[in-house]
Amino acid sequence: MTMSPATKGNLRSIAPMGMDTPSIAPRKAIHSREDLAIAGATPAFVDPVHVGRPNIGDRAAFLSRVNDLLDSRWLTNNGPLVQELEQKLARYLGVRHVVAMCNGTIALEIAIRALGLKGEVILPSYTFIATAQALQWQEITPVFADVDPATHNIDPAMVEKMITPRTTGIIGVHLWGRAAPVDELAEIARRRHLSLMFDSAHAFGATYRGRRVGAFGRAEVFSFHATKFFNCFEGGAVTTNEDDLATTMRYMRNFGFETYDKAVHVGTNGKMPEICAAMGLTNLESLDAVVEANRANHRLYAEALAGIDGIHLLDYDPTESSNWQYVVIEVDRTFRASRDEIVAALHAEGILARKYFWPGCHNMQPFRELYPHAGLLLPNTMVVADRVIVLPTGTTLPPETVGVIADVLRVLSGA
Ligand code: T4K
């Protein structure tokens, strides 16, 4: 097996205690274009290497919780495991209320409705489409603001420009787990009398100015989907320091019921089942090992990609805590291959890198048809969406992947 010099000697160091990082030898060495699968050579990996595999904590602890919940015959409807998870998450995140939900999208919808948002709400187009869909689903107009090309997060100056008399709120997104400009957004919200909330789906465990994401704005929304840093199979939560808001959201996630036979609010079914809470409680116990694996993967990528001109790896702020869940590279215009050619070359090798969040929400339906001119005000979004590739990471990443990716990029760069 041949690999990039930068990856030699580091490969086994990324396996944290209790986590399995399978070593999967690539089926070939890559020195030149003829060695690439897009040129007809054997793909490097037989089984696909996914952009992320679910992080799964202590299996025995999870199964024991599942046994107990089956014995108890309490499977859902605000069960004891959901309540325990909410309490533990509130402590971990440093927030008064955590309202667990069945997924992040429903959590967004409920938070948006509980905050009374209507008319127009400003958000980035450069986010997973769920952020925008949660507004459109409630016939609220998503108004897309441009991002800062350095951080990929929403640009407060652009937010200010998008405010109209119909604007009622702002949704900041902590993209890639790096906090949005919280203070600047809060100042705009305060001055313009808007509600501020955050889509924190990527940012579990991350800090902003030393404080954990979760208690900023009027509410923050997390996703605990299988592919997230912290997962409950499917799941999500809204966090808030506002007591009344938390109570309203608890009613809303349970059809509007306050007690038996007494609905007091419009509602839906946003409840988290007990088996999801069992997964969450178990995964909460191994967060540190997941962070360590992600951080080690990131370090390995930084070393392996260092000498490749035209490829820029997004770093994490060393003064903040991060979950290191996203390995994001940007491809310069000067690079010999286009971003899409690189993704095609990696897929051919069995490495399922992704073009998140291309082409931007505004370029997807229904938004493309409803707001056909939105892109005119989103020049940075278009540039970033055309440059980004998200690379595989997580506790089960075969470490050899990093060397193969670096070799593919080096060959494509013509170096
Ligand atoms: N806001 C933001 C900013 C978000 O990123 C998301 C979700 C949300 C809101 C909404 O939260 P949820 O309603 O989802 O809780 C995935 C996830 O499905 C989605 O949750 C996530 N963002 C988004 C960024 O990524 P896809 O379309 O990329 O999923 P898929 O099926 O292609 O899976 C990604 C990779 O993971 C594949 O290579 C396969 C692998 N995988 C996936 C699953 C589900 C596994 O190995 N095992 C699995 O169980 O959206």
Residues whose N, C-alpha, C, O or C-beta is under 5 A from the ligand:
A	BS01	T4K	H50 V51 G52 R53 P54 N103 G104 T105 T127 F128 A130 T131 D199 A201 S223 F224 H225 A226 T227 G235 G236 L352
